Amino acid sequence: MPTVRDIRAKAGKEPITMLTAYDAPTAAIVDDAGVDMILVGDSMGNAALGYDSTLPVTVDEVASRTGAVVRGTEDALVVADLPFLSFGYDEKSAVENAGRMLKEEGANAVKIESGPHTVELTETLSNLGVPVMAHLGLTPQSVNQVGHVRQGTTREDADEILTLAKEHEEAGAFSLVLEHVPANLAETITAELDIPTIGIGAGPHTDGQVLVINDAVGLGDWSPPFSKQFGDVKGEMERAVSAFREEVESGEFPAEEHSHVEDELDGVY
């Protein structure tokens, strides 16, 4: 299993791959494919839990899903997201929530949607031995403030993101997710930092790429324009479920090979 030091050492040398997963079977598939990191993202709110956004996701839900992913993983580094309002207002509770993901659920690191208010927390967690992946650009937990639009499109906003990136690196973050920002801004930030950048909708010049698993495998009705579907899992599931229903209704399933008859029970009734 790679360490955060191994991931950091890939900056500028080897492309880093990361996908989300929210259960053990999916994590095992991602892990077996050789993906470097698995993010147990609060994207589970939209992708797995039926919420309209990431905001309702709780610490307990992330913890439960993180434990499942860890149990399904052998090689990938597992990063647990800290959900909305589990950090940022009280350092003690934030440290406890982050520590829980490592101590109780087996994660290797946590991800924090970052801003000026998380620099000190990043330093505290790093000093305590909790590796932190920072996250700048579009931060879905701030949807009520910024919406789902591209970030860093003005000189002022771009400078702020670059400054925050440097501050989080100095605070001890081992990597940085850049979401839905201009490709040239992501390229500049990547060149300015020693830690690896991992892009999602940030162009090809970051040190790595991350996608939500539903988007990558085609398990949803919609995916963002910066994503790509590498498969059609939804279509395959629909065909399989329809085939099951049809064969049960027709009497074709279960067939003789799917049943067992115990001869000693003949005539019992």
C-alpha positions as CSV (number, residue, x, y, z in Angstrom):
1,M,0.0,0.0,0.0
2,P,1.4,3.4,-0.9
3,T,2.0,6.0,1.8
4,V,1.3,9.7,1.6
5,R,5.0,10.1,1.1
6,D,4.8,7.8,-2.0
7,I,2.0,9.8,-3.4
8,R,3.8,13.0,-2.8
9,A,6.9,11.7,-4.4
10,K,5.0,11.2,-7.7
11,A,4.5,14.9,-8.2
12,G,5.9,15.9,-11.6
13,K,7.1,12.3,-12.2
14,E,4.2,9.8,-12.5
15,P,0.5,10.5,-13.1
16,I,-1.6,9.9,-10.0
17,T,-5.0,8.2,-10.3
18,M,-7.9,8.5,-7.8
19,L,-11.5,7.4,-7.9
20,T,-14.3,7.5,-5.3
21,A,-15.9,4.4,-3.8
22,Y,-18.5,4.0,-1.2
23,D,-18.7,0.2,-0.6
24,A,-16.4,-2.8,-0.4
25,P,-17.2,-4.5,-3.8
26,T,-16.6,-1.2,-5.7
27,A,-13.5,-0.5,-3.7
28,A,-12.1,-4.0,-4.5
29,I,-12.7,-3.4,-8.3
30,V,-10.9,0.0,-8.1
31,D,-8.1,-1.5,-6.0
32,D,-7.6,-4.4,-8.4
33,A,-7.4,-2.0,-11.3
34,G,-4.3,-0.5,-9.7
35,V,-5.7,3.0,-9.0
36,D,-3.4,4.8,-6.5
37,M,-6.0,6.3,-4.2
38,I,-9.7,5.7,-3.3
39,L,-11.6,8.7,-2.0
40,V,-14.6,8.0,0.2
41,G,-16.1,11.3,-0.9
42,D,-19.1,13.1,0.5
43,S,-20.2,12.8,-3.1
44,M,-21.8,9.7,-1.7
45,G,-24.7,12.1,-0.9
46,N,-25.6,12.4,-4.5
47,A,-24.1,9.2,-5.8
48,A,-25.2,6.6,-3.2
49,L,-27.4,8.0,-0.5
50,G,-30.2,9.6,-2.5
51,Y,-29.6,13.2,-1.3
52,D,-29.8,16.2,-3.6
53,S,-26.4,17.5,-2.5
54,T,-23.4,16.6,-0.3
55,L,-24.7,18.8,2.5
56,P,-26.8,16.2,4.4
57,V,-24.0,13.7,4.6
58,T,-23.1,12.9,8.2
59,V,-19.8,11.9,9.9
60,D,-21.4,8.6,10.8
61,E,-22.3,7.9,7.1
62,V,-18.8,8.7,6.0
63,A,-17.3,6.6,8.7
64,S,-19.5,3.6,7.9
65,R,-18.6,3.8,4.2
66,T,-14.9,4.4,4.9
67,G,-14.8,1.2,7.0
68,A,-16.4,-0.7,4.1
69,V,-14.0,0.7,1.6
70,V,-11.0,-0.1,3.7
71,R,-12.2,-3.7,4.2
72,G,-12.4,-4.1,0.4
73,T,-9.0,-2.6,-0.3
74,E,-5.5,-4.1,-0.2
75,D,-3.3,-1.7,-2.1
76,A,-4.8,1.7,-2.7
77,L,-4.4,4.5,-0.2
78,V,-7.9,5.4,1.3
79,V,-8.8,9.0,1.8
80,A,-11.9,9.9,3.9
81,D,-13.8,13.1,3.2
82,L,-14.8,15.3,6.2
83,P,-18.5,16.2,5.5
84,F,-20.2,19.6,5.8
85,L,-19.9,21.2,9.3
86,S,-17.7,18.4,10.7
87,F,-14.8,20.9,10.7
88,G,-14.1,24.5,10.5
89,Y,-16.1,25.8,13.5
90,D,-14.4,23.9,16.4
91,E,-10.9,22.5,16.2
92,K,-11.5,19.9,18.9
93,S,-14.4,18.3,17.2
94,A,-12.7,18.5,13.8
95,V,-9.7,16.7,15.1
96,E,-11.9,14.1,16.7
97,N,-13.8,13.6,13.4
98,A,-10.7,13.3,11.4
99,G,-9.0,11.0,13.9
100,R,-12.0,8.7,13.9
101,M,-11.6,8.0,10.2
102,L,-8.0,6.8,10.8
103,K,-8.3,5.2,14.3
104,E,-11.7,3.5,14.0
105,E,-12.3,3.0,10.2
106,G,-8.7,2.5,8.9
107,A,-8.4,5.4,6.5
108,N,-4.9,6.6,5.6
109,A,-5.8,10.3,5.2
110,V,-8.6,12.8,5.2
111,K,-9.7,15.3,2.6
112,I,-10.9,18.8,3.7
113,E,-12.7,21.3,1.5
114,S,-10.3,24.2,2.1
115,G,-10.3,27.9,2.6
116,P,-8.7,30.5,4.8
117,H,-10.4,28.9,7.8
118,T,-8.7,25.5,7.3
119,V,-5.1,26.4,7.1
120,E,-4.6,26.2,10.9
121,L,-6.6,23.0,11.1
122,T,-4.4,21.4,8.3
123,E,-1.3,22.3,10.3
124,T,-2.8,20.8,13.5
125,L,-3.9,17.6,11.9
126,S,-0.6,17.2,10.1
127,N,1.3,17.7,13.3
128,L,-0.9,15.1,15.0
129,G,-0.1,12.5,12.3
130,V,-3.3,12.9,10.3
131,P,-2.4,13.3,6.6
132,V,-4.5,16.0,4.9
133,M,-5.5,16.3,1.3
134,A,-6.6,19.9,0.7
135,H,-9.3,20.8,-1.8
136,L,-9.7,24.2,-3.6
137,G,-11.6,25.6,-6.5
138,L,-15.2,24.4,-6.7
139,T,-16.0,23.1,-3.2
140,P,-19.5,21.5,-3.2
141,Q,-20.0,22.1,0.5
142,S,-20.1,25.8,-0.4
143,V,-22.8,25.4,-3.0
144,N,-25.1,27.8,-1.3
145,Q,-22.5,30.5,-1.6
146,V,-20.8,29.8,-4.9
147,G,-23.1,27.5,-6.8
148,H,-21.7,24.9,-9.2
149,V,-19.9,27.2,-11.5
150,R,-16.2,27.3,-12.5
151,Q,-14.0,29.0,-9.9
152,G,-10.8,31.1,-10.3
153,T,-11.9,32.7,-13.6
154,T,-10.9,36.3,-12.6
155,R,-7.4,37.4,-11.7
156,E,-8.4,38.2,-8.2
157,D,-10.0,34.8,-7.6
158,A,-7.2,33.0,-9.3
159,D,-4.6,34.7,-7.1
160,E,-6.6,33.8,-4.0
161,I,-6.7,30.1,-4.9
162,L,-3.0,30.1,-5.6
163,T,-2.3,31.8,-2.3
164,L,-4.5,29.3,-0.4
165,A,-2.7,26.5,-2.2
166,K,0.6,27.6,-1.0
167,E,-0.6,28.2,2.5
168,H,-2.0,24.7,2.7
169,E,1.2,23.2,1.4
170,E,3.1,25.1,4.1
171,A,0.6,23.9,6.7
172,G,1.5,20.3,5.8
173,A,-1.1,19.1,3.2
174,F,0.4,16.2,1.3
175,S,-1.7,16.9,-1.9
176,L,-4.3,19.2,-3.3
177,V,-7.5,18.6,-5.2
178,L,-8.3,21.3,-7.8
179,E,-11.9,21.2,-8.9
180,H,-13.5,23.0,-11.8
181,V,-10.9,25.7,-12.3
182,P,-9.3,26.9,-15.6
183,A,-6.7,24.6,-16.9
184,N,-4.1,27.3,-17.1
185,L,-4.7,28.2,-13.4
186,A,-4.3,24.6,-12.5
187,E,-1.1,24.4,-14.5
188,T,0.3,27.4,-12.7
189,I,-0.6,26.1,-9.3
190,T,0.9,22.7,-10.1
191,A,4.2,24.4,-11.2
192,E,4.3,26.5,-8.0
193,L,3.8,23.6,-5.5
194,D,6.0,20.8,-4.5
195,I,3.0,18.6,-3.4
196,P,1.0,16.9,-6.1
197,T,-2.2,18.4,-7.5
198,I,-5.1,16.2,-8.5
199,G,-7.5,17.7,-10.9
200,I,-11.2,17.2,-11.5
201,G,-12.3,19.5,-14.3
202,A,-9.0,21.3,-14.1
203,G,-7.4,20.3,-17.3
204,P,-4.5,17.9,-18.2
205,H,-1.6,19.6,-16.5
206,T,-2.2,18.6,-12.9
207,D,-0.2,15.7,-11.3
208,G,-3.2,13.4,-11.2
209,Q,-6.9,13.0,-11.9
210,V,-9.9,12.1,-9.8
211,L,-13.5,11.3,-10.8
212,V,-16.6,10.2,-9.1
213,I,-17.0,6.5,-9.7
214,N,-20.6,6.8,-10.9
215,D,-19.5,9.3,-13.6
216,A,-16.5,7.2,-14.6
217,V,-18.4,3.9,-15.1
218,G,-21.7,5.3,-16.3
219,L,-23.9,4.7,-13.3
220,G,-26.1,7.7,-13.4
221,D,-28.5,9.8,-15.5
222,W,-26.1,12.8,-15.6
223,S,-22.4,13.5,-15.3
224,P,-20.6,16.9,-15.3
225,P,-19.2,18.1,-18.7
226,F,-15.6,17.8,-17.5
227,S,-16.1,14.1,-16.7
228,K,-16.0,11.0,-19.1
229,Q,-17.9,7.8,-19.0
230,F,-15.6,4.9,-19.5
231,G,-18.3,2.3,-19.4
232,D,-22.1,1.7,-19.3
233,V,-22.8,0.1,-15.9
234,K,-26.3,1.5,-15.7
235,G,-27.2,0.0,-19.0
236,E,-25.8,-3.4,-18.0
237,M,-27.6,-3.3,-14.7
238,E,-30.9,-2.4,-16.4
239,R,-30.5,-5.3,-18.9
240,A,-29.7,-7.8,-16.1
241,V,-32.6,-6.7,-13.9
242,S,-35.0,-6.8,-16.8
243,A,-33.8,-10.3,-17.7
244,F,-34.3,-11.4,-14.1
245,R,-37.9,-10.2,-14.0
246,E,-38.7,-11.7,-17.4
247,E,-37.3,-15.1,-16.5
248,V,-39.1,-15.2,-13.1
249,E,-42.4,-14.2,-14.7
250,S,-42.0,-16.8,-17.5
251,G,-41.0,-19.6,-15.1
252,E,-37.6,-20.0,-16.8
253,F,-35.8,-19.1,-13.5
254,P,-35.0,-20.9,-11.3
255,A,-34.3,-23.8,-13.6
256,E,-33.4,-27.4,-12.5
257,E,-29.7,-26.5,-12.1
258,H,-30.6,-23.8,-9.7
259,S,-32.5,-26.0,-7.3
260,H,-31.7,-29.0,-5.0
261,V,-34.0,-31.8,-4.2
262,E,-33.4,-33.9,-1.0
263,D,-34.5,-37.5,-1.8
264,E,-35.0,-38.4,1.9
265,L,-37.8,-35.9,2.0
266,D,-39.9,-37.6,-0.6
267,G,-43.2,-38.7,0.8
268,V,-42.8,-36.8,4.1
269,Y,-45.9,-34.8,3.4
